[in-house]
Amino acid sequence: MNLIQIENLTHYYGNTKALENVNLTIKNSDFLAIIGPNGGGKSTLLKIILELLPLQKGKLIKNIKNSEVGYVPQNTNLNTDFPITALEVVLMGHIKTKRKLFGYAKEDIDCALSSLKQVGMEKFADKKIGDLSGGQRQRVFIARALCSNPKILMLDEPTASIDVQGQQDIYELLRELNKSIAIVVVSHDLSILLNYAKDVAHVNRSLVYHSLKDVQRNVTLGDDHLCEVELLSALGKTQMCCNHKH
């Protein structure tokens, strides 16, 4: 099933063209990695899908409700000194149903606890968010996004400022979640994504789509990150689509 379709999308910031003639289909079983250089339009594409930016030219077709799109933004480490627990963070996913005088309903709390359990953080429900590691905090924010029972989960740089083991843990979690929902990740972390993503969309104003199902993944990654050109070369692309310096 096609969840989201983008057709001939072009977007401007003033006179600057950020995206040009972009076409993309996201299906219910996808684990899609969106990569590309800084300023190439990755975040713009994500914001248009989330309807945080207006559609200027082209089509955005959603076969799901906006509430069925879960979103985990960047910079989830902000305000870690604020005295709020992991459970309270997840309950923010129910903020629209919170009652002014009575707070959250029991079913909202049960849903939040269930989401924490889904990401392996139920034992940390009463822990202050600032006392958790970067990887644990990211799991909590994923749990918050899961509160709406999304059919697609979109994450913007989900492993930024997380150690290597924490990164792998997050992607293992996303792989498990992908058994029931679509996953879209914007990331520069190609060495991790190559082991988890099923498809790659390279965005540098235009979009080049690559299916990974036929790509052999027996390359030794070690501690180094594969660059975008190396990835595209491994996918059999003969024309360099971005400038790169080693």
C-alpha positions in Angstrom: 0.0 0.0 0.0 1.2 3.5 -0.9 1.1 5.6 2.2 2.6 8.8 0.8 3.2 9.9 -2.8 5.1 13.0 -4.0 4.9 14.0 -7.6 6.9 16.6 -9.4 7.6 18.6 -6.2 9.5 21.8 -6.5 10.1 24.2 -3.6 11.7 27.7 -3.3 13.1 29.8 -0.5 12.7 33.2 -2.1 14.5 32.9 -5.4 16.5 29.9 -4.4 15.3 26.5 -5.6 15.6 24.1 -2.7 13.9 21.1 -4.4 13.4 20.4 -8.1 11.0 17.9 -9.7 11.1 15.4 -6.8 9.2 12.2 -7.0 8.9 9.7 -4.2 6.5 7.0 -3.0 6.6 5.6 0.5 4.9 2.2 1.1 3.7 0.6 4.2 6.7 -1.8 4.5 9.5 0.7 3.6 12.6 1.4 5.7 13.8 4.4 3.7 17.0 6.4 4.4 17.1 10.0 3.1 20.7 11.1 2.6 22.5 14.0 1.0 24.7 17.0 1.6 23.9 19.8 4.1 21.6 22.3 2.4 20.6 19.7 -0.2 16.9 19.8 0.7 16.5 16.7 3.0 14.9 18.6 5.9 12.8 20.7 3.5 11.4 17.5 2.0 10.6 16.1 5.4 8.9 19.3 6.5 6.7 19.3 3.3 5.7 15.7 4.0 4.8 16.7 7.5 3.0 19.7 6.2 5.2 22.1 8.2 5.9 23.9 5.0 3.4 24.8 2.3 3.2 22.9 -0.9 4.3 25.3 -3.7 4.5 23.2 -6.8 3.7 19.5 -7.4 1.5 17.0 -5.6 1.5 15.5 -2.0 -0.9 12.6 -1.8 -1.5 11.0 1.6 -3.5 7.9 2.0 -3.3 8.1 5.7 -4.3 10.7 8.3 -1.9 13.3 9.6 -2.2 11.7 13.0 -0.9 8.5 11.6 2.4 10.1 10.8 4.8 9.9 13.8 7.7 12.3 13.9 10.9 12.4 16.0 12.7 15.7 15.4 16.4 16.6 15.8 17.8 18.1 19.0 15.9 15.9 21.5 18.8 16.6 24.0 17.5 20.2 24.5 16.2 21.2 28.0 17.5 18.0 29.7 17.7 19.9 33.0 13.9 20.4 33.0 12.4 18.3 35.8 10.2 16.0 33.7 10.1 12.2 33.7 10.3 9.8 30.8 6.6 9.0 31.2 5.6 12.7 31.2 7.6 13.2 28.0 5.7 10.3 26.3 2.4 11.7 27.5 3.1 14.8 25.5 2.0 12.6 22.6 -1.5 12.8 24.1 -1.4 16.5 24.8 -4.5 17.1 22.6 -6.6 14.8 24.8 -5.4 16.1 28.1 -8.2 17.4 30.3 -7.6 20.9 31.8 -8.7 20.1 35.3 -8.2 16.3 35.5 -5.0 15.8 33.5 -4.4 12.7 31.4 -7.0 9.9 31.3 -6.1 6.4 32.5 -6.1 5.1 28.9 -3.6 7.8 27.9 -1.3 6.8 30.7 -1.7 3.1 29.8 -0.9 4.0 26.2 2.2 5.9 27.2 3.4 3.0 29.4 2.8 0.6 26.6 4.8 2.8 24.2 7.7 2.9 26.7 7.6 -0.9 26.9 7.6 -1.1 23.1 11.0 0.7 23.1 12.4 -1.1 26.1 12.1 1.8 28.5 9.3 0.9 30.8 11.6 0.5 33.7 12.7 4.1 33.3 9.2 5.6 33.3 9.8 7.6 36.5 13.4 8.6 35.7 14.1 12.3 35.0 14.8 12.8 31.3 18.1 14.5 32.1 19.3 11.4 34.0 19.1 9.2 30.9 21.8 8.5 28.3 21.4 10.0 24.8 20.3 6.7 23.4 17.7 6.2 26.2 16.4 9.7 25.7 16.0 9.0 22.0 14.0 5.8 22.8 11.7 7.9 24.9 11.1 10.4 22.1 10.4 7.5 19.8 7.9 6.2 22.3 6.2 9.6 22.3 5.8 9.4 18.5 4.4 5.9 18.8 1.5 7.2 21.1 -0.5 8.1 18.0 -0.3 4.5 16.7 1.4 5.8 13.5 1.5 3.9 10.2 4.8 5.7 9.4 7.5 6.9 11.7 9.8 9.7 10.4 13.0 10.6 12.2 15.4 13.5 11.6 19.0 12.5 12.5 17.9 10.1 15.2 21.4 9.1 16.3 23.1 12.5 16.4 25.3 12.8 19.5 24.8 9.1 20.5 27.7 6.7 20.9 28.2 3.8 18.5 26.5 1.2 20.6 23.6 3.5 21.2 23.2 4.1 17.5 23.1 0.4 16.8 20.5 -0.1 19.5 18.3 2.6 18.0 18.5 1.1 14.5 17.8 -2.4 15.9 14.7 -0.9 17.5 13.7 0.7 14.2 14.2 -2.6 12.4 11.8 -4.2 14.9 9.2 -1.4 14.5 9.5 -1.8 10.7 7.8 -5.1 11.0 4.5 -3.3 11.5 5.1 0.3 10.3 7.0 2.2 7.7 10.3 3.9 8.8 11.8 7.0 7.1 15.2 8.2 8.5 17.0 11.4 7.5 20.7 10.7 8.4 24.3 11.1 7.5 25.2 7.9 9.3 25.6 5.7 6.2 27.7 3.0 7.8 24.7 2.2 10.1 22.0 2.8 7.6 23.5 0.4 5.0 22.9 -2.4 7.5 19.2 -1.5 8.2 17.6 0.5 5.4 15.9 -1.2 2.5 16.1 1.8 0.2 18.0 5.1 -0.1 16.8 8.4 -1.5 19.7 10.8 -2.2 18.6 14.4 -2.1 20.6 17.2 -3.5 17.9 19.5 -4.8 16.8 16.6 -7.1 16.2 13.1 -5.7 17.8 9.9 -6.9 16.2 6.7 -5.5 18.1 3.4 -5.0 16.6 0.0 -3.9 19.0 -1.9 -1.7 17.4 -5.3 -1.9 19.8 -6.5 -4.6 22.9 -4.9 -3.1 25.4 -7.2 -1.5 26.3 -6.0 2.0 29.5 -7.9 2.7 31.6 -4.8 2.8 33.6 -4.5 6.0 32.5 -1.2 7.6 34.9 -1.1 10.5 34.9 2.2 12.4 34.8 4.4 9.2 31.7 5.9 7.7 31.0 5.3 4.0 30.7 8.5 2.1 27.8 9.3 -0.2 29.8 8.8 -3.3 31.0 5.3 -2.1 27.4 4.4 -1.4 26.2 5.5 -4.8 29.1 3.7 -6.4 28.2 0.5 -4.6 24.7 0.8 -5.9 26.0 0.9 -9.4 25.5 4.6 -10.1 28.1 5.7 -12.7 27.5 9.4 -12.6 28.5 11.3 -9.5 25.5 13.3 -8.2 27.2 15.4 -5.6 30.6 17.0 -5.1 32.8 15.2 -2.6 36.2 15.6 -1.0 38.0 13.0 1.0 
